[in-house]
């Protein structure tokens, strides 16, 4: 695991990593199940790509 000096541990940065994964596996449409501290990551992706997100399933997700 990279140290805080080596990696930017922010919701924005983690969302970028998930976006790269979505692109790598060539997902075109998907539903997001978000919860707890992962919710802000999913929200960022949904806001950036609303045309790709078919549903948001939210459990105890902070806003």
mmCIF file as Biopython writes it, N, C-alpha, C and O atoms, coordinates in Angstrom:
data_model
#
loop_
_atom_site.group_PDB
_atom_site.id
_atom_site.type_symbol
_atom_site.label_atom_id
_atom_site.label_alt_id
_atom_site.label_comp_id
_atom_site.label_asym_id
_atom_site.label_entity_id
_atom_site.label_seq_id
_atom_site.pdbx_PDB_ins_code
_atom_site.Cartn_x
_atom_site.Cartn_y
_atom_site.Cartn_z
_atom_site.occupancy
_atom_site.B_iso_or_equiv
_atom_site.auth_seq_id
_atom_site.auth_asym_id
_atom_site.pdbx_PDB_model_num
ATOM 1   N N  . UNK A ? 1  ? 0.848   -1.166 0.000   1.0 0.0 1  A 1 
ATOM 2   C CA . UNK A ? 1  ? 0.000   0.000  0.000   1.0 0.0 1  A 1 
ATOM 3   C C  . UNK A ? 1  ? 0.899   1.237  0.000   1.0 0.0 1  A 1 
ATOM 4   O O  . UNK A ? 1  ? 1.768   1.365  0.862   1.0 0.0 1  A 1 
ATOM 5   N N  . UNK A ? 2  ? 0.701   2.149  -0.957  1.0 0.0 2  A 1 
ATOM 6   C CA . UNK A ? 2  ? 1.519   3.360  -0.996  1.0 0.0 2  A 1 
ATOM 7   C C  . UNK A ? 2  ? 1.302   4.238  0.242   1.0 0.0 2  A 1 
ATOM 8   O O  . UNK A ? 2  ? 0.219   4.251  0.826   1.0 0.0 2  A 1 
ATOM 9   N N  . UNK A ? 3  ? 2.320   4.947  0.618   1.0 0.0 3  A 1 
ATOM 10  C CA . UNK A ? 3  ? 2.191   5.886  1.737   1.0 0.0 3  A 1 
ATOM 11  C C  . UNK A ? 3  ? 1.417   7.107  1.274   1.0 0.0 3  A 1 
ATOM 12  O O  . UNK A ? 3  ? 1.177   7.284  0.079   1.0 0.0 3  A 1 
ATOM 13  N N  . UNK A ? 4  ? 1.035   7.933  2.204   1.0 0.0 4  A 1 
ATOM 14  C CA . UNK A ? 4  ? 0.286   9.150  1.861   1.0 0.0 4  A 1 
ATOM 15  C C  . UNK A ? 4  ? 1.137   10.112 1.036   1.0 0.0 4  A 1 
ATOM 16  O O  . UNK A ? 4  ? 0.598   10.930 0.291   1.0 0.0 4  A 1 
ATOM 17  N N  . UNK A ? 5  ? 2.442   10.022 1.158   1.0 0.0 5  A 1 
ATOM 18  C CA . UNK A ? 5  ? 3.332   10.854 0.344   1.0 0.0 5  A 1 
ATOM 19  C C  . UNK A ? 5  ? 3.428   10.349 -1.087  1.0 0.0 5  A 1 
ATOM 20  O O  . UNK A ? 5  ? 3.782   11.106 -1.991  1.0 0.0 5  A 1 
ATOM 21  N N  . UNK A ? 6  ? 3.115   9.076  -1.300  1.0 0.0 6  A 1 
ATOM 22  C CA . UNK A ? 6  ? 3.247   8.453  -2.609  1.0 0.0 6  A 1 
ATOM 23  C C  . UNK A ? 6  ? 1.934   8.401  -3.396  1.0 0.0 6  A 1 
ATOM 24  O O  . UNK A ? 6  ? 1.947   8.207  -4.611  1.0 0.0 6  A 1 
ATOM 25  N N  . UNK A ? 7  ? 0.804   8.575  -2.707  1.0 0.0 7  A 1 
ATOM 26  C CA . UNK A ? 7  ? -0.499  8.435  -3.353  1.0 0.0 7  A 1 
ATOM 27  C C  . UNK A ? 7  ? -1.487  9.406  -2.738  1.0 0.0 7  A 1 
ATOM 28  O O  . UNK A ? 7  ? -1.500  9.606  -1.524  1.0 0.0 7  A 1 
ATOM 29  N N  . UNK A ? 8  ? -2.313  10.008 -3.577  1.0 0.0 8  A 1 
ATOM 30  C CA . UNK A ? 8  ? -3.316  10.974 -3.125  1.0 0.0 8  A 1 
ATOM 31  C C  . UNK A ? 8  ? -4.597  10.228 -2.744  1.0 0.0 8  A 1 
ATOM 32  O O  . UNK A ? 8  ? -5.417  9.915  -3.607  1.0 0.0 8  A 1 
ATOM 33  N N  . UNK A ? 9  ? -4.764  9.949  -1.471  1.0 0.0 9  A 1 
ATOM 34  C CA . UNK A ? 9  ? -5.918  9.198  -0.985  1.0 0.0 9  A 1 
ATOM 35  C C  . UNK A ? 9  ? -7.132  10.122 -0.825  1.0 0.0 9  A 1 
ATOM 36  O O  . UNK A ? 9  ? -7.496  10.496 0.290   1.0 0.0 9  A 1 
ATOM 37  N N  . UNK A ? 10 ? -7.746  10.481 -1.948  1.0 0.0 10 A 1 
ATOM 38  C CA . UNK A ? 10 ? -8.941  11.320 -1.928  1.0 0.0 10 A 1 
ATOM 39  C C  . UNK A ? 10 ? -10.060 10.599 -2.677  1.0 0.0 10 A 1 
ATOM 40  O O  . UNK A ? 10 ? -9.808  9.665  -3.437  1.0 0.0 10 A 1 
ATOM 41  N N  . UNK A ? 11 ? -11.284 11.038 -2.457  1.0 0.0 11 A 1 
ATOM 42  C CA . UNK A ? 11 ? -12.401 10.457 -3.189  1.0 0.0 11 A 1 
ATOM 43  C C  . UNK A ? 11 ? -12.242 10.702 -4.693  1.0 0.0 11 A 1 
ATOM 44  O O  . UNK A ? 11 ? -12.569 9.833  -5.501  1.0 0.0 11 A 1 
ATOM 45  N N  . UNK A ? 12 ? -11.746 11.870 -5.065  1.0 0.0 12 A 1 
ATOM 46  C CA . UNK A ? 12 ? -11.528 12.166 -6.489  1.0 0.0 12 A 1 
ATOM 47  C C  . UNK A ? 12 ? -10.541 11.185 -7.109  1.0 0.0 12 A 1 
ATOM 48  O O  . UNK A ? 12 ? -10.791 10.664 -8.195  1.0 0.0 12 A 1 
ATOM 49  N N  . UNK A ? 13 ? -9.439  10.931 -6.443  1.0 0.0 13 A 1 
ATOM 50  C CA . UNK A ? 13 ? -8.416  10.028 -6.975  1.0 0.0 13 A 1 
ATOM 51  C C  . UNK A ? 13 ? -8.928  8.590  -7.047  1.0 0.0 13 A 1 
ATOM 52  O O  . UNK A ? 13 ? -8.678  7.890  -8.029  1.0 0.0 13 A 1 
ATOM 53  N N  . UNK A ? 14 ? -9.635  8.154  -6.023  1.0 0.0 14 A 1 
ATOM 54  C CA . UNK A ? 14 ? -10.183 6.799  -6.032  1.0 0.0 14 A 1 
ATOM 55  C C  . UNK A ? 14 ? -11.242 6.646  -7.125  1.0 0.0 14 A 1 
ATOM 56  O O  . UNK A ? 14 ? -11.339 5.586  -7.744  1.0 0.0 14 A 1 
ATOM 57  N N  . UNK A ? 15 ? -12.030 7.685  -7.367  1.0 0.0 15 A 1 
ATOM 58  C CA . UNK A ? 15 ? -13.008 7.645  -8.457  1.0 0.0 15 A 1 
ATOM 59  C C  . UNK A ? 15 ? -12.303 7.516  -9.805  1.0 0.0 15 A 1 
ATOM 60  O O  . UNK A ? 15 ? -12.784 6.809  -10.690 1.0 0.0 15 A 1 
ATOM 61  N N  . UNK A ? 16 ? -11.171 8.191  -9.967  1.0 0.0 16 A 1 
ATOM 62  C CA . UNK A ? 16 ? -10.402 8.076  -11.220 1.0 0.0 16 A 1 
ATOM 63  C C  . UNK A ? 16 ? -9.948  6.632  -11.447 1.0 0.0 16 A 1 
ATOM 64  O O  . UNK A ? 16 ? -9.972  6.141  -12.575 1.0 0.0 16 A 1 
ATOM 65  N N  . UNK A ? 17 ? -9.543  5.969  -10.394 1.0 0.0 17 A 1 
ATOM 66  C CA . UNK A ? 17 ? -9.086  4.580  -10.513 1.0 0.0 17 A 1 
ATOM 67  C C  . UNK A ? 17 ? -10.250 3.678  -10.933 1.0 0.0 17 A 1 
ATOM 68  O O  . UNK A ? 17 ? -10.089 2.820  -11.800 1.0 0.0 17 A 1 
ATOM 69  N N  . UNK A ? 18 ? -11.417 3.871  -10.321 1.0 0.0 18 A 1 
ATOM 70  C CA . UNK A ? 18 ? -12.577 3.066  -10.686 1.0 0.0 18 A 1 
ATOM 71  C C  . UNK A ? 18 ? -12.994 3.365  -12.130 1.0 0.0 18 A 1 
ATOM 72  O O  . UNK A ? 18 ? -13.371 2.453  -12.865 1.0 0.0 18 A 1 
ATOM 73  N N  . UNK A ? 19 ? -12.930 4.636  -12.538 1.0 0.0 19 A 1 
ATOM 74  C CA . UNK A ? 19 ? -13.238 4.996  -13.927 1.0 0.0 19 A 1 
ATOM 75  C C  . UNK A ? 19 ? -12.307 4.264  -14.898 1.0 0.0 19 A 1 
ATOM 76  O O  . UNK A ? 19 ? -12.754 3.773  -15.934 1.0 0.0 19 A 1 
ATOM 77  N N  . UNK A ? 20 ? -11.034 4.191  -14.572 1.0 0.0 20 A 1 
ATOM 78  C CA . UNK A ? 20 ? -10.080 3.477  -15.431 1.0 0.0 20 A 1 
ATOM 79  C C  . UNK A ? 20 ? -10.425 1.991  -15.512 1.0 0.0 20 A 1 
ATOM 80  O O  . UNK A ? 20 ? -10.289 1.376  -16.570 1.0 0.0 20 A 1 
ATOM 81  N N  . UNK A ? 21 ? -10.870 1.419  -14.398 1.0 0.0 21 A 1 
ATOM 82  C CA . UNK A ? 21 ? -11.284 0.019  -14.402 1.0 0.0 21 A 1 
ATOM 83  C C  . UNK A ? 21 ? -12.508 -0.181 -15.293 1.0 0.0 21 A 1 
ATOM 84  O O  . UNK A ? 21 ? -12.558 -1.123 -16.084 1.0 0.0 21 A 1 
ATOM 85  N N  . UNK A ? 22 ? -13.496 0.710  -15.163 1.0 0.0 22 A 1 
ATOM 86  C CA . UNK A ? 22 ? -14.705 0.642  -15.996 1.0 0.0 22 A 1 
ATOM 87  C C  . UNK A ? 22 ? -14.333 0.703  -17.472 1.0 0.0 22 A 1 
ATOM 88  O O  . UNK A ? 22 ? -14.885 -0.037 -18.287 1.0 0.0 22 A 1 
ATOM 89  N N  . UNK A ? 23 ? -13.404 1.577  -17.813 1.0 0.0 23 A 1 
ATOM 90  C CA . UNK A ? 23 ? -12.942 1.697  -19.198 1.0 0.0 23 A 1 
ATOM 91  C C  . UNK A ? 23 ? -12.188 0.443  -19.631 1.0 0.0 23 A 1 
ATOM 92  O O  . UNK A ? 23 ? -12.382 -0.044 -20.744 1.0 0.0 23 A 1 
ATOM 93  N N  . UNK A ? 24 ? -11.336 -0.078 -18.765 1.0 0.0 24 A 1 
ATOM 94  C CA . UNK A ? 24 ? -10.513 -1.247 -19.100 1.0 0.0 24 A 1 
ATOM 95  C C  . UNK A ? 24 ? -11.359 -2.480 -19.409 1.0 0.0 24 A 1 
ATOM 96  O O  . UNK A ? 24 ? -11.009 -3.274 -20.282 1.0 0.0 24 A 1 
ATOM 97  N N  . UNK A ? 25 ? -12.480 -2.641 -18.688 1.0 0.0 25 A 1 
ATOM 98  C CA . UNK A ? 25 ? -13.333 -3.804 -18.953 1.0 0.0 25 A 1 
ATOM 99  C C  . UNK A ? 25 ? -14.476 -3.461 -19.910 1.0 0.0 25 A 1 
ATOM 100 O O  . UNK A ? 25 ? -15.365 -4.278 -20.150 1.0 0.0 25 A 1 
ATOM 101 N N  . UNK A ? 26 ? -14.441 -2.254 -20.447 1.0 0.0 26 A 1 
ATOM 102 C CA . UNK A ? 26 ? -15.341 -1.804 -21.506 1.0 0.0 26 A 1 
ATOM 103 C C  . UNK A ? 26 ? -16.820 -1.855 -21.115 1.0 0.0 26 A 1 
ATOM 104 O O  . UNK A ? 26 ? -17.661 -2.296 -21.897 1.0 0.0 26 A 1 
ATOM 105 N N  . UNK A ? 27 ? -17.128 -1.398 -19.895 1.0 0.0 27 A 1 
ATOM 106 C CA . UNK A ? 27 ? -18.532 -1.313 -19.484 1.0 0.0 27 A 1 
ATOM 107 C C  . UNK A ? 27 ? -19.174 -0.099 -20.148 1.0 0.0 27 A 1 
ATOM 108 O O  . UNK A ? 27 ? -18.600 0.990  -20.161 1.0 0.0 27 A 1 
ATOM 109 N N  . UNK A ? 28 ? -20.353 -0.293 -20.691 1.0 0.0 28 A 1 
ATOM 110 C CA . UNK A ? 28 ? -21.086 0.805  -21.326 1.0 0.0 28 A 1 
ATOM 111 C C  . UNK A ? 28 ? -22.269 1.256  -20.481 1.0 0.0 28 A 1 
ATOM 112 O O  . UNK A ? 28 ? -22.592 2.443  -20.437 1.0 0.0 28 A 1 
ATOM 113 N N  . UNK A ? 29 ? -22.914 0.303  -19.812 1.0 0.0 29 A 1 
ATOM 114 C CA . UNK A ? 29 ? -24.046 0.581  -18.932 1.0 0.0 29 A 1 
ATOM 115 C C  . UNK A ? 29 ? -23.859 -0.241 -17.657 1.0 0.0 29 A 1 
ATOM 116 O O  . UNK A ? 29 ? -23.411 -1.386 -17.711 1.0 0.0 29 A 1 
ATOM 117 N N  . UNK A ? 30 ? -24.199 0.337  -16.530 1.0 0.0 30 A 1 
ATOM 118 C CA . UNK A ? 30 ? -24.027 -0.371 -15.269 1.0 0.0 30 A 1 
ATOM 119 C C  . UNK A ? 30 ? -24.870 0.273  -14.183 1.0 0.0 30 A 1 
ATOM 120 O O  . UNK A ? 30 ? -25.286 1.425  -14.304 1.0 0.0 30 A 1 
ATOM 121 N N  . UNK A ? 31 ? -25.113 -0.471 -13.136 1.0 0.0 31 A 1 
ATOM 122 C CA . UNK A ? 31 ? -25.752 0.030  -11.926 1.0 0.0 31 A 1 
ATOM 123 C C  . UNK A ? 31 ? -24.679 0.105  -10.851 1.0 0.0 31 A 1 
ATOM 124 O O  . UNK A ? 31 ? -23.760 -0.714 -10.818 1.0 0.0 31 A 1 
ATOM 125 N N  . UNK A ? 32 ? -24.800 1.072  -9.993  1.0 0.0 32 A 1 
ATOM 126 C CA . UNK A ? 32 ? -23.818 1.249  -8.920  1.0 0.0 32 A 1 
ATOM 127 C C  . UNK A ? 32 ? -24.468 0.959  -7.576  1.0 0.0 32 A 1 
ATOM 128 O O  . UNK A ? 32 ? -25.494 1.545  -7.230  1.0 0.0 32 A 1 
ATOM 129 N N  . UNK A ? 33 ? -23.869 0.060  -6.833  1.0 0.0 33 A 1 
ATOM 130 C CA . UNK A ? 33 ? -24.253 -0.186 -5.445  1.0 0.0 33 A 1 
ATOM 131 C C  . UNK A ? 33 ? -23.206 0.512  -4.599  1.0 0.0 33 A 1 
ATOM 132 O O  . UNK A ? 33 ? -22.036 0.132  -4.608  1.0 0.0 33 A 1 
ATOM 133 N N  . UNK A ? 34 ? -23.627 1.530  -3.869  1.0 0.0 34 A 1 
ATOM 134 C CA . UNK A ? 34 ? -22.678 2.315  -3.078  1.0 0.0 34 A 1 
ATOM 135 C C  . UNK A ? 34 ? -23.091 2.286  -1.615  1.0 0.0 34 A 1 
ATOM 136 O O  . UNK A ? 34 ? -24.274 2.266  -1.276  1.0 0.0 34 A 1 
ATOM 137 N N  . UNK A ? 35 ? -22.074 2.284  -0.760  1.0 0.0 35 A 1 
ATOM 138 C CA . UNK A ? 35 ? -22.342 2.323  0.671   1.0 0.0 35 A 1 
ATOM 139 C C  . UNK A ? 35 ? -21.168 2.960  1.409   1.0 0.0 35 A 1 
ATOM 140 O O  . UNK A ? 35 ? -20.037 2.967  0.922   1.0 0.0 35 A 1 
ATOM 141 N N  . UNK A ? 36 ? -21.455 3.479  2.561   1.0 0.0 36 A 1 
ATOM 142 C CA . UNK A ? 36 ? -20.461 4.018  3.466   1.0 0.0 36 A 1 
ATOM 143 C C  . UNK A ? 36 ? -19.514 4.983  2.754   1.0 0.0 36 A 1 
ATOM 144 O O  . UNK A ? 36 ? -19.975 5.863  2.028   1.0 0.0 36 A 1 
ATOM 145 N N  . UNK A ? 37 ? -18.220 4.841  2.942   1.0 0.0 37 A 1 
ATOM 146 C CA . UNK A ? 37 ? -17.265 5.772  2.348   1.0 0.0 37 A 1 
ATOM 147 C C  . UNK A ? 37 ? -17.008 5.526  0.868   1.0 0.0 37 A 1 
ATOM 148 O O  . UNK A ? 37 ? -16.314 6.315  0.227   1.0 0.0 37 A 1 
ATOM 149 N N  . UNK A ? 38 ? -17.550 4.452  0.315   1.0 0.0 38 A 1 
ATOM 150 C CA . UNK A ? 38 ? -17.468 4.239  -1.122  1.0 0.0 38 A 1 
ATOM 151 C C  . UNK A ? 38 ? -18.505 5.047  -1.883  1.0 0.0 38 A 1 
ATOM 152 O O  . UNK A ? 38 ? -18.380 5.240  -3.092  1.0 0.0 38 A 1 
ATOM 153 N N  . UNK A ? 39 ? -19.531 5.520  -1.182  1.0 0.0 39 A 1 
ATOM 154 C CA . UNK A ? 39 ? -20.602 6.270  -1.836  1.0 0.0 39 A 1 
ATOM 155 C C  . UNK A ? 39 ? -20.094 7.515  -2.572  1.0 0.0 39 A 1 
ATOM 156 O O  . UNK A ? 39 ? -20.491 7.727  -3.717  1.0 0.0 39 A 1 
ATOM 157 N N  . UNK A ? 40 ? -19.241 8.341  -1.974  1.0 0.0 40 A 1 
ATOM 158 C CA . UNK A ? 40 ? -18.771 9.515  -2.703  1.0 0.0 40 A 1 
ATOM 159 C C  . UNK A ? 40 ? -18.020 9.174  -3.995  1.0 0.0 40 A 1 
ATOM 160 O O  . UNK A ? 40 ? -18.002 9.970  -4.934  1.0 0.0 40 A 1 
ATOM 161 N N  . UNK A ? 41 ? -17.413 8.011  -4.036  1.0 0.0 41 A 1 
ATOM 162 C CA . UNK A ? 41 ? -16.726 7.571  -5.253  1.0 0.0 41 A 1 
ATOM 163 C C  . UNK A ? 41 ? -17.773 7.274  -6.332  1.0 0.0 41 A 1 
ATOM 164 O O  . UNK A ? 41 ? -17.657 7.743  -7.465  1.0 0.0 41 A 1 
ATOM 165 N N  . UNK A ? 42 ? -18.785 6.499  -5.972  1.0 0.0 42 A 1 
ATOM 166 C CA . UNK A ? 42 ? -19.861 6.193  -6.911  1.0 0.0 42 A 1 
ATOM 167 C C  . UNK A ? 42 ? -20.621 7.425  -7.349  1.0 0.0 42 A 1 
ATOM 168 O O  . UNK A ? 42 ? -21.000 7.534  -8.515  1.0 0.0 42 A 1 
ATOM 169 N N  . UNK A ? 43 ? -20.854 8.360  -6.431  1.0 0.0 43 A 1 
ATOM 170 C CA . UNK A ? 43 ? -21.558 9.601  -6.786  1.0 0.0 43 A 1 
ATOM 171 C C  . UNK A ? 43 ? -20.772 10.391 -7.829  1.0 0.0 43 A 1 
ATOM 172 O O  . UNK A ? 43 ? -21.354 10.943 -8.763  1.0 0.0 43 A 1 
ATOM 173 N N  . UNK A ? 44 ? -19.481 10.444 -7.674  1.0 0.0 44 A 1 
ATOM 174 C CA . UNK A ? 44 ? -18.648 11.166 -8.645  1.0 0.0 44 A 1 
ATOM 175 C C  . UNK A ? 44 ? -18.748 10.534 -10.033 1.0 0.0 44 A 1 
ATOM 176 O O  . UNK A ? 44 ? -18.851 11.234 -11.040 1.0 0.0 44 A 1 
ATOM 177 N N  . UNK A ? 45 ? -18.718 9.221  -10.070 1.0 0.0 45 A 1 
ATOM 178 C CA . UNK A ? 45 ? -18.817 8.522  -11.351 1.0 0.0 45 A 1 
ATOM 179 C C  . UNK A ? 45 ? -20.204 8.746  -11.962 1.0 0.0 45 A 1 
ATOM 180 O O  . UNK A ? 45 ? -20.317 9.023  -13.157 1.0 0.0 45 A 1 
ATOM 181 N N  . UNK A ? 46 ? -21.250 8.629  -11.153 1.0 0.0 46 A 1 
ATOM 182 C CA . UNK A ? 46 ? -22.613 8.830  -11.650 1.0 0.0 46 A 1 
ATOM 183 C C  . UNK A ? 46 ? -22.820 10.255 -12.164 1.0 0.0 46 A 1 
ATOM 184 O O  . UNK A ? 46 ? -23.487 10.457 -13.178 1.0 0.0 46 A 1 
ATOM 185 N N  . UNK A ? 47 ? -22.256 11.230 -11.477 1.0 0.0 47 A 1 
ATOM 186 C CA . UNK A ? 47 ? -22.398 12.623 -11.909 1.0 0.0 47 A 1 
ATOM 187 C C  . UNK A ? 47 ? -21.624 12.885 -13.203 1.0 0.0 47 A 1 
ATOM 188 O O  . UNK A ? 47 ? -22.055 13.683 -14.035 1.0 0.0 47 A 1 
ATOM 189 N N  . UNK A ? 48 ? -20.506 12.226 -13.369 1.0 0.0 48 A 1 
ATOM 190 C CA . UNK A ? 48 ? -19.673 12.438 -14.550 1.0 0.0 48 A 1 
ATOM 191 C C  . UNK A ? 48 ? -20.200 11.681 -15.767 1.0 0.0 48 A 1 
ATOM 192 O O  . UNK A ? 48 ? -20.053 12.145 -16.898 1.0 0.0 48 A 1 
ATOM 193 N N  . UNK A ? 49 ? -20.814 10.514 -15.541 1.0 0.0 49 A 1 
ATOM 194 C CA . UNK A ? 49 ? -21.294 9.661  -16.632 1.0 0.0 49 A 1 
ATOM 195 C C  . UNK A ? 49 ? -22.756 9.250  -16.419 1.0 0.0 49 A 1 
ATOM 196 O O  . UNK A ? 49 ? -23.047 8.055  -16.378 1.0 0.0 49 A 1 
ATOM 197 N N  . UNK A ? 50 ? -23.678 10.200 -16.284 1.0 0.0 50 A 1 
ATOM 198 C CA . UNK A ? 50 ? -25.069 9.827  -15.984 1.0 0.0 50 A 1 
ATOM 199 C C  . UNK A ? 50 ? -25.721 8.976  -17.067 1.0 0.0 50 A 1 
ATOM 200 O O  . UNK A ? 50 ? -26.638 8.205  -16.784 1.0 0.0 50 A 1 
ATOM 201 N N  . UNK A ? 51 ? -25.257 9.110  -18.295 1.0 0.0 51 A 1 
ATOM 202 C CA . UNK A ? 51 ? -25.838 8.330  -19.395 1.0 0.0 51 A 1 
ATOM 203 C C  . UNK A ? 51 ? -25.471 6.845  -19.314 1.0 0.0 51 A 1 
ATOM 204 O O  . UNK A ? 51 ? -26.125 6.014  -19.944 1.0 0.0 51 A 1 
ATOM 205 N N  . UNK A ? 52 ? -24.447 6.510  -18.557 1.0 0.0 52 A 1 
ATOM 206 C CA . UNK A ? 52 ? -24.021 5.115  -18.429 1.0 0.0 52 A 1 
ATOM 207 C C  . UNK A ? 52 ? -24.647 4.415  -17.227 1.0 0.0 52 A 1 
ATOM 208 O O  . UNK A ? 52 ? -24.742 3.188  -17.200 1.0 0.0 52 A 1 
ATOM 209 N N  . UNK A ? 53 ? -25.069 5.186  -16.242 1.0 0.0 53 A 1 
ATOM 210 C CA . UNK A ? 53 ? -25.579 4.614  -14.990 1.0 0.0 53 A 1 
ATOM 211 C C  . UNK A ? 53 ? -27.075 4.339  -15.118 1.0 0.0 53 A 1 
ATOM 212 O O  . UNK A ? 53 ? -27.872 5.255  -15.321 1.0 0.0 53 A 1 
ATOM 213 N N  . UNK A ? 54 ? -27.440 3.071  -14.996 1.0 0.0 54 A 1 
ATOM 214 C CA . UNK A ? 54 ? -28.843 2.681  -15.090 1.0 0.0 54 A 1 
ATOM 215 C C  . UNK A ? 54 ? -29.566 2.788  -13.751 1.0 0.0 54 A 1 
ATOM 216 O O  . UNK A ? 54 ? -30.767 3.056  -13.710 1.0 0.0 54 A 1 
ATOM 217 N N  . UNK A ? 55 ? -28.835 2.580  -12.655 1.0 0.0 55 A 1 
ATOM 218 C CA . UNK A ? 55 ? -29.455 2.648  -11.333 1.0 0.0 55 A 1 
ATOM 219 C C  . UNK A ? 55 ? -28.390 2.940  -10.286 1.0 0.0 55 A 1 
ATOM 220 O O  . UNK A ? 55 ? -27.217 2.600  -10.443 1.0 0.0 55 A 1 
ATOM 221 N N  . UNK A ? 56 ? -28.838 3.579  -9.215  1.0 0.0 56 A 1 
ATOM 222 C CA . UNK A ? 56 ? -28.017 3.769  -8.021  1.0 0.0 56 A 1 
ATOM 223 C C  . UNK A ? 56 ? -28.709 3.037  -6.880  1.0 0.0 56 A 1 
ATOM 224 O O  . UNK A ? 56 ? -29.872 3.302  -6.575  1.0 0.0 56 A 1 
ATOM 225 N N  . UNK A ? 57 ? -28.001 2.135  -6.266  1.0 0.0 57 A 1 
ATOM 226 C CA . UNK A ? 57 ? -28.499 1.462  -5.073  1.0 0.0 57 A 1 
ATOM 227 C C  . UNK A ? 57 ? -27.638 1.971  -3.928  1.0 0.0 57 A 1 
ATOM 228 O O  . UNK A ? 57 ? -26.429 1.741  -3.897  1.0 0.0 57 A 1 
ATOM 229 N N  . UNK A ? 58 ? -28.261 2.655  -2.999  1.0 0.0 58 A 1 
ATOM 230 C CA . UNK A ? 58 ? -27.509 3.347  -1.944  1.0 0.0 58 A 1 
ATOM 231 C C  . UNK A ? 58 ? -27.898 2.771  -0.585  1.0 0.0 58 A 1 
ATOM 232 O O  . UNK A ? 58 ? -29.074 2.699  -0.232  1.0 0.0 58 A 1 
ATOM 233 N N  . UNK A ? 59 ? -26.883 2.367  0.158   1.0 0.0 59 A 1 
ATOM 234 C CA . UNK A ? 59 ? -27.084 1.862  1.509   1.0 0.0 59 A 1 
ATOM 235 C C  . UNK A ? 59 ? -26.169 2.621  2.445   1.0 0.0 59 A 1 
ATOM 236 O O  . UNK A ? 59 ? -24.948 2.491  2.370   1.0 0.0 59 A 1 
ATOM 237 N N  . UNK A ? 60 ? -26.751 3.407  3.320   1.0 0.0 60 A 1 
ATOM 238 C CA . UNK A ? 60 ? -25.970 4.126  4.316   1.0 0.0 60 A 1 
ATOM 239 C C  . UNK A ? 60 ? -24.837 4.924  3.678   1.0 0.0 60 A 1 
ATOM 240 O O  . UNK A ? 60 ? -23.723 4.960  4.199   1.0 0.0 60 A 1 
ATOM 241 N N  . UNK A ? 61 ? -25.130 5.564  2.545   1.0 0.0 61 A 1 
ATOM 242 C CA . UNK A ? 61 ? -24.096 6.330  1.842   1.0 0.0 61 A 1 
ATOM 243 C C  . UNK A ? 61 ? -24.135 7.788  2.255   1.0 0.0 61 A 1 
ATOM 244 O O  . UNK A ? 61 ? -25.167 8.451  2.145   1.0 0.0 61 A 1 
ATOM 245 N N  . UNK A ? 62 ? -23.009 8.276  2.729   1.0 0.0 62 A 1 
ATOM 246 C CA . UNK A ? 62 ? -22.934 9.688  3.085   1.0 0.0 62 A 1 
ATOM 247 C C  . UNK A ? 62 ? -22.956 10.532 1.821   1.0 0.0 62 A 1 
ATOM 248 O O  . UNK A ? 62 ? -22.498 10.094 0.765   1.0 0.0 62 A 1 
ATOM 249 N N  . UNK A ? 63 ? -23.480 11.720 1.928   1.0 0.0 63 A 1 
ATOM 250 C CA . UNK A ? 63 ? -23.604 12.569 0.734   1.0 0.0 63 A 1 
ATOM 251 C C  . UNK A ? 63 ? -22.647 13.727 0.813   1.0 0.0 63 A 1 
ATOM 252 O O  . UNK A ? 63 ? -22.602 14.554 -0.098  1.0 0.0 63 A 1 
#
